[in-house]
Amino acid sequence: MAPKALRKKPKQDRSKAMVESIIEATTRIIEEDGLAALSTNRVARVAGVSVGSLYQYFPNKEALVQEVRARFAARFETALLELLARLPGLGLREAIRAWVETLVALHTESPGVHNAVGTGSPEKTHHALATVVGGYLETHAGEIRRPDRPLAGRVFMDAAEALIHNTALREPALLEDPAWAEEVCDLLERYILADGSTSSTPSASA
């Protein structure tokens, strides 16, 4: 997770609430009007605090953006880690669909914020995720058409993220179209699954 941008950590409940209101205001402005519309004065006004109070915790608008980005990355990372924990109980098709559904949900939660500050999972976390996905594919080696499962896991992750992220940037409404999600799942299944594979649960491949 990216380092936090707070100048100092709030200790009292009142200070914590004020910092949260500042972050919420920053997020709202980015979501509705983009980064170009962001300023410390506007954030303070929307949050209902003085600029001086804002500066106690954030030295400039770049620090505000950094904090929003760090929180976004943390949510992104947490969601993917939760999905990884579910993988052993999922068949390949279920896993592919769960991955697509998770990424779509992350990109549709706050598309304006994601497009402005989202960078996906941190590089270190991405490598760890790819290792786990590659290991999962190894456990289904007989159903995988790619000979290098660890590499296939990386390509799978990057392809899914690129497709969904670029769609969020260019035509976010498509993310809510089940037919579009089905096309993404079909593309990924055709890359991963061997011809004739019908596995939907671990027991189905036994």
C-alpha positions in Angstrom: 0.0 0.0 0.0 1.3 3.5 -0.8 2.5 5.6 2.1 -0.1 7.8 3.8 0.1 11.6 3.1 -1.1 12.8 6.5 1.2 15.4 8.0 0.2 14.1 11.4 -2.1 11.4 12.7 -5.3 12.7 14.4 -5.7 11.4 17.9 -9.0 12.8 19.2 -12.3 11.6 17.8 -13.2 15.1 16.7 -9.9 15.4 14.8 -10.4 12.0 13.2 -13.9 13.0 12.1 -12.6 16.2 10.6 -9.9 14.3 8.6 -12.5 11.9 7.3 -14.7 14.7 6.2 -11.7 16.3 4.4 -11.0 13.0 2.6 -14.7 12.5 1.8 -14.9 16.0 0.3 -11.7 15.4 -1.7 -13.1 12.2 -3.1 -16.5 13.8 -3.9 -14.8 16.6 -5.8 -12.6 14.3 -7.8 -15.5 12.0 -8.6 -17.8 14.8 -9.7 -15.5 17.3 -11.4 -12.0 15.7 -11.7 -8.6 16.5 -10.5 -8.4 19.9 -12.3 -11.2 21.1 -10.0 -9.5 20.2 -6.8 -8.0 22.9 -4.5 -7.5 23.1 -0.8 -9.9 26.0 -0.5 -12.7 24.1 -2.2 -12.0 20.9 -0.2 -12.2 22.9 3.0 -15.4 24.6 1.9 -17.1 21.3 1.0 -15.8 19.6 4.1 -17.1 22.5 6.3 -13.7 23.2 7.9 -11.3 26.1 7.8 -8.3 26.0 5.4 -6.0 26.3 8.4 -7.5 23.2 9.9 -7.0 21.3 6.7 -3.4 22.4 6.5 -2.8 20.9 10.0 -3.0 17.5 8.4 -2.5 18.0 4.6 0.2 20.5 3.4 -1.2 20.8 -0.1 -3.7 19.3 -2.6 -1.1 16.8 -3.8 -1.1 15.3 -0.3 -4.9 15.0 -0.4 -4.7 13.2 -3.7 -2.0 10.9 -2.3 -4.2 10.0 0.6 -7.2 9.2 -1.6 -4.9 7.1 -3.9 -3.5 5.2 -0.9 -7.0 4.4 0.4 -8.2 3.4 -3.1 -5.2 1.1 -3.5 -5.9 -0.4 -0.1 -9.5 -1.2 -1.0 -8.3 -2.7 -4.3 -5.7 -4.8 -2.6 -8.1 -6.0 0.1 -10.8 -7.0 -2.4 -8.3 -9.1 -4.5 -6.8 -10.7 -1.4 -10.3 -11.7 -0.3 -10.9 -13.2 -3.8 -7.7 -15.2 -3.6 -8.8 -16.7 -0.3 -11.8 -18.1 -2.1 -9.9 -19.5 -5.1 -9.3 -23.0 -3.7 -13.0 -23.6 -3.5 -13.8 -22.4 -7.0 -13.6 -24.3 -10.3 -11.8 -22.5 -13.2 -14.9 -21.0 -14.8 -16.2 -19.8 -11.4 -12.8 -18.3 -10.6 -12.6 -16.5 -13.9 -16.1 -15.0 -13.4 -15.4 -14.1 -9.8 -12.2 -12.3 -10.9 -14.1 -10.3 -13.6 -17.0 -9.5 -11.2 -14.5 -8.3 -8.5 -12.6 -6.0 -10.9 -15.9 -4.7 -12.4 -17.2 -3.9 -8.9 -14.0 -2.1 -8.0 -14.1 0.0 -11.2 -17.7 0.9 -10.9 -17.7 1.9 -7.2 -16.3 5.4 -7.9 -15.4 5.5 -11.6 -14.3 9.2 -11.6 -12.0 8.6 -8.6 -10.6 5.4 -10.1 -9.9 7.0 -13.4 -8.2 9.9 -11.7 -6.1 8.1 -9.1 -6.4 4.4 -9.6 -3.3 2.4 -10.4 -4.5 -1.1 -9.6 -2.7 -3.1 -7.0 0.9 -2.0 -5.9 3.7 -3.7 -7.9 4.8 -5.9 -4.9 1.2 -7.0 -4.3 0.7 -7.7 -8.0 3.6 -10.0 -8.1 2.3 -11.9 -5.0 -1.2 -12.1 -6.5 0.3 -13.4 -9.8 2.2 -16.1 -7.8 -0.9 -17.3 -6.1 -2.9 -17.3 -9.3 -0.2 -19.2 -11.1 -0.2 -21.8 -8.3 -3.9 -22.1 -8.5 -3.7 -22.7 -12.3 -1.0 -25.4 -11.5 -3.6 -27.3 -9.4 -5.8 -27.4 -12.5 -3.0 -28.2 -14.9 -5.0 -30.8 -16.8 -7.7 -28.2 -17.7 -5.3 -25.5 -18.7 -4.3 -25.0 -22.4 -1.2 -22.8 -21.6 2.0 -24.8 -20.9 3.5 -22.1 -18.6 0.9 -21.7 -15.9 2.7 -19.0 -13.8 3.1 -16.9 -16.9 -0.5 -17.6 -17.9 -1.6 -16.3 -14.5 0.2 -13.0 -15.1 -1.1 -12.6 -18.6 -4.6 -13.4 -17.3 -4.5 -10.8 -14.5 -3.0 -8.1 -16.8 -5.5 -8.8 -19.6 -8.5 -8.7 -17.2 -7.3 -5.5 -15.6 -6.5 -3.8 -18.9 -9.9 -4.6 -20.4 -11.9 -3.5 -17.5 -9.8 -0.4 -16.7 -9.8 0.9 -20.3 -13.5 0.4 -20.5 -14.0 2.3 -17.2 -12.0 5.1 -18.8 -13.7 5.3 -22.2 -17.2 3.9 -21.7 -17.9 3.2 -18.0 -21.6 2.4 -18.6 -20.5 -0.8 -20.3 -19.3 -2.2 -17.0 -22.9 -2.5 -15.9 -23.9 -4.5 -19.0 -24.0 -8.3 -18.3 -23.5 -9.0 -21.9 -20.2 -7.1 -21.9 -19.0 -9.0 -18.8 -20.0 -12.2 -20.4 -17.8 -11.4 -23.4 -14.8 -10.6 -21.1 -15.3 -13.9 -19.3 -15.5 -15.8 -22.6 -12.3 -14.2 -23.9 -10.4 -15.1 -20.7 -11.9 -18.7 -20.6 -10.7 -19.2 -24.2 -7.2 -18.1 -23.3 -7.0 -20.3 -20.2 -9.2 -23.4 -20.6 -8.2 -26.4 -22.7 -10.6 -27.5 -25.4 -13.5 -29.5 -23.9 -12.9 -28.3 -20.3 -16.2 -28.0 -18.5 -15.0 -27.6 -15.0 -17.2 -25.3 -12.8 -16.2 -26.7 -9.4 -13.2 -28.5 -8.0 -15.2 -31.7 -7.7 -16.2 -31.5 -11.4 -12.6 -32.0 -12.4 -12.0 -35.0 -10.1 
